Amino acid sequence: MNLKDLLVATALASLNAAGVSERADAADSAATEVCYGVAKAGHNDCADTSCFHSCSGMSSVDNDPGEWTMVPKGTCTQLGGVPHAQPQACSAHTATIAPSTDLQAGAALYARGDPARTIPACVACHGPQGNSQNSAYPKLTGQFADYLDGQLQAFRDGSRPSSVMAVAAKSLSDKDITELSYYLATRPPLTEANRLRTEALQTRLRENDRVIGEPFSDCDRACPPLVPIPAGDFTMGSPASEEQRFGNEQQHPVNIPKAFAMGVTSVTFDQWQACVDDGGCAGYTPSDEGWGRGNRPVINVSPGDARAYLQWLSAKTGHRYSLPSEAQWEYAARAGTSTARWWGEAARRDHANYGPDDCPAQIRCGGFVSGQDAWLNTAPTASFAANGFGLYDMLGNVWQWTADCWHHDYTGAPEDGSAWQDAQCGQRVIRGGAWGNIPAFIRSASRAGYKVEGRTSNIGFRVVREL
């Protein structure tokens, strides 16, 4: 049993023994504190109807951030939780979720739709996580699940007429509707600060003919397609409970103060060749290792090579391009999620190109898994589904260079989304994992460093541009 589990077990044992609850006397309360995010699945400190937090649903997963438990005073932060003076009051978005409801499936359907069934992505009109900032489309976040369920069914069966929603809802199954409804019911509303930032961003994007989630390009086929990424706040790193996490991923808050645009995919061989053909990139033609060029991600490029490409692209378009900061990269990779991967907790071979499930030495692991994998090494870009921001291959295929110098952990890291630089930078941070890596590296929080000016067959890069 690790320290965290031991502390939780001790806390729960002590509470059971003392009969601690919201009705405990002041002396007991003084020895404990309310802690969100450490409760085990099925736990609810507030099962009776007299409780202050009686609208809370029973936690369906471990470490549910919306569930609380009492722990010995001063231990909540150690456990990876968030302490509060008292249980938080119920809010309009609280919903009791049946354990069988697949919130991840609801999130995926909302963000990406299902082209095979002609179901559009809801995010295109209603905004990230239902937080619409467009007066033509209502906010969906925080609505009661039963209400959303009923409205979607009404659109589907025609009892609520709408030419737009009749088309959007016609292929939704009952299961789809339930998952969408509960997903949206559990999304917290925008904070006032984030609301104002999002409104300002949308105004700026409209002025420049840009819409969140809608790809654009600054020139013809030579330029990489981009997608706007909104400003926002997020928790960078992984919780102590995340499987296969590494010790250099401690969680910390980060604010991304400005919107930016990011390459829809990693830079491809074709896009690199456009730079060379135009007299840029120092005329360097990186090897494809015999795997193929075209739409595959460019490899065997160093940070210096990437800078040469970015200088050419900036000069060609008149816009400032750069490598993403490590914080920008993770914020974009998560696309509003807090799970190990944007699609959920478990690694999935239908969502990313990675190596064997186990390779202890991490040397010559190979990229092909018989019967489960379509590619021996790199895959053509966009061979898998995009995340909620419309970005492909953020996890797997090739590692991606960032603008940050490598640091062994986040102690002293910037909290404003900027790159963490040093006067002497021997290694640069790479993110995302690659075709030959085990699943532990194919996580949003996974990070590694590689020697400056190093060229290798499993590292490429992705561009960002100022908006």
Stockholm file with secondary structure:
# STOCKHOLM 1.0

chainA/1-467         MNLKDLLVATALASLNAAGVSERADAADSAATEVCYGVAKAGHNDCADTSCFHSCSGMSSVDNDPGEWTMVPKGTCTQLGGVPHAQPQACSAHTATIAPSTDLQAGAALYARGDPARTIPACVACHGPQGNSQNSAYPKLTGQFADYLDGQLQAFRDGSRPSSVMAVAAKSLSDKDITELSYYLATRPPLTEANRLRTEALQTRLRENDRVIGEPFSDCDRACPPLVPIPAGDFTMGSPASEEQRFGNEQQHPVNIPKAFAMGVTSVTFDQWQACVDDGGCAGYTPSDEGWGRGNRPVINVSPGDARAYLQWLSAKTGHRYSLPSEAQWEYAARAGTSTARWWGEAARRDHANYGPDDCPAQIRCGGFVSGQDAWLNTAPTASFAANGFGLYDMLGNVWQWTADCWHHDYTGAPEDGSAWQDAQCGQRVIRGGAWGNIPAFIRSASRAGYKVEGRTSNIGFRVVREL
#=GR chainA/1-467 SS CCHHHHHHHHHHHHHHHHTCSTTCCHHHHHTEEEEESCCCTTCCSCCSTTSTTTTCCCCSSTTCTTCEEEEETTCTTTTTCEEESSCCCCCTTCCCCCTTCCHHHHHHHHHHCBGGGTBCCTHHHHCGGGCCCCTTSCCCTTCCHHHHHHHHHHHHHTSSCCHHHHHHHTTCCHHHHHHHHHHHHTSCCCCHHHHHHHHHHHHHHHHTTCCTTCCBCSSSTTSCCEEEECCEEEEESCCTTSTTCCTTCCCEEEEECSCEEEESSCCBHHHHHHHHHTTCGGGCCCCCTTSCCTTSBCCSCCHHHHHHHHHHHHHHHSSCEECCCHHHHHHHHHTTCCSSBTTBSSCCTTTCCCCCSCCTTCSSCCSCCTTTCSCSSCCCTTCSCCCTTSCCCSSSSSEEEEEEECCSSCTTCCSSSCCCCCSSCSEEEEESCCTTCCGGGSSTTCEEEEETTCCCTTEEECCEEEC
#=GC SS_cons         CCHHHHHHHHHHHHHHHHTCSTTCCHHHHHTEEEEESCCCTTCCSCCSTTSTTTTCCCCSSTTCTTCEEEEETTCTTTTTCEEESSCCCCCTTCCCCCTTCCHHHHHHHHHHCBGGGTBCCTHHHHCGGGCCCCTTSCCCTTCCHHHHHHHHHHHHHTSSCCHHHHHHHTTCCHHHHHHHHHHHHTSCCCCHHHHHHHHHHHHHHHHTTCCTTCCBCSSSTTSCCEEEECCEEEEESCCTTSTTCCTTCCCEEEEECSCEEEESSCCBHHHHHHHHHTTCGGGCCCCCTTSCCTTSBCCSCCHHHHHHHHHHHHHHHSSCEECCCHHHHHHHHHTTCCSSBTTBSSCCTTTCCCCCSCCTTCSSCCSCCTTTCSCSSCCCTTCSCCCTTSCCCSSSSSEEEEEEECCSSCTTCCSSSCCCCCSSCSEEEEESCCTTCCGGGSSTTCEEEEETTCCCTTEEECCEEEC
//
